[in-house]
Amino acid sequence: MSPTAFDPAADYPVGVKRPDLLRTPTGKPISELTMQNVVSGEVRPEDLRIAPDTLRIQAEVADASGRPQLGQNFRRAAELIPVSDERVLQMYNALRPHASTKEQLLAIAQELESGYGGAATGALVREAAEVYERRGLLAEPGA
């Protein structure tokens, strides 16, 4: 998708005005998500998940409507798509106050950045580690 291919103001709602931009994670156009294709087996469960590009489009819409924090959330969500549900839950639990040391949180940030290309999400975890340290919310090493 080129940067000029989508105008968040003119092309919203995307599913109505620009369905050509929306694909499943397996690459199927959303127009193929029909009951007939579900019954025939052409649509599989992995086709029903959201694709990173769709989340990035939603981020552009959020930014254009003056909601940059929501846009950042959509971008981080796009980065988390390749992370297994189990690992996301582990990371979520590690971010609870007093659940992790600073080193453990920094290791998660590094994993997100280098293992999944999640620069924005890794930066958020690094920021959380710093804030937790300032506020005394880190786990004690060896505890």
N, C-alpha and C positions, 0 to 999 in steps of 0.2 A: 504494500500500500504506500503510495507516494504521499508526501505531506500535502499536496494540493488536491489529492483525490477525495478528501473529505472536508466539508465545511460544517462544523458542529452546530452553527446557528441555522443554516438552511437545510441541513440533512437530518434534523431531529424531528420526530423519532426515527431512528436509524432503521428499525425493522420494517417501517412503512415506506420511508422515502429512499433508503439505500440498502435494501436487503442484499444487494450484490456484494456488499462489504462483509457480510456476516457468514462465517463458516464454522463448522464444528471443529473440535480439536483434531479430528481425522481428515479434515479438508473438505467435507461435504458442504455444499451450499445449504443454508437453512431452508431453502425451498424444498429440499428433499426430506425434511422432517415431517412426513405425513403419516397418518394412521395406516394407510395402505403399505407404506414402506416399513413401518413397525411390524405389522402383521406378517409381511413377507420375509422379515428377517434382515432386510437391507439396512435398517437402522438398528445399531447395537447400543448397549448402555454407554459405551465410551463416546458415542456421538452426542449424547445428551448433556455432556459437561460443557462448561463455558470455555471458550478458547482465549488465550492471552491477547490476541489482537482485538477481540470484542471488548475486553476489559480496558485496553488502551484507548479504544474509540470512546468508551464511556468516560475515561479520564479526560479526554479532549472536550467532551460535552460538559463535564463538571467544571473544567477550567473556564470554558467560554461563558458559563452561566455564573461566574463569580464564586465558585466553590472550590478553591485550590486544594483545601485539605481533603475533600472527597476525591479529587483528581489524584492526589498522591496515594490515597488508600487503594484506588483502582489500579494504579501502577504497581504498587507492592503486591496486590493480589495477583496480578499478571505474572510477577516474578515467582510467586509461590506455586503456580500451576504444576511445574515438574516435580515438586516435593510431594512425597507420599502423604496421604492423610494421617497415617500413624506418626510420621516424623513431624508434621505440622503440629499435631497435638502435643508431642513431646516438647517441642520448642515453646509452645504456648504455656505449658505447665512450668517450664524452666524460667519463664518471665514473671512468674508470680513472686511477690515480695518474699525475701528470705529463702527462696528455693534454690538459688544458684550463686556461686561465687562470681566475682568479676571475670576471672579467667574462663569460667565455663560460658558466660555470656559472650565474651569475646571470641571463643571458639565457635559458637553458633553463628556469630556474625561472619567469621571467616568462612565457615561452611557455606553459608548463603551466598557470599560473594564469589568464592572460587569454585564451589561445587555446582551452583545453579545460576550464576550470573545475576544474582540478586543484589545489586549495588544499593538500591534504595532501601531494601528491607534489611540488609546488613548494616547500613548506616543507622537505621532506626534502633536496631538491637544494640549497637555501640553506644548510641545516645542514651538508651535505657540503662546500660551498665554504668555510665558516668553519673546519671541522675540517681540511680540506686545507691551508688557509692556516697554521693553527697548527702543523701537522706538517710543513710544507715539501713538500707533495705536489702543488702547483700547477705547471703549465707556466709557463715564463718567457714574458712578453709578447714577441711577435715571433719566438719560436723556432720 
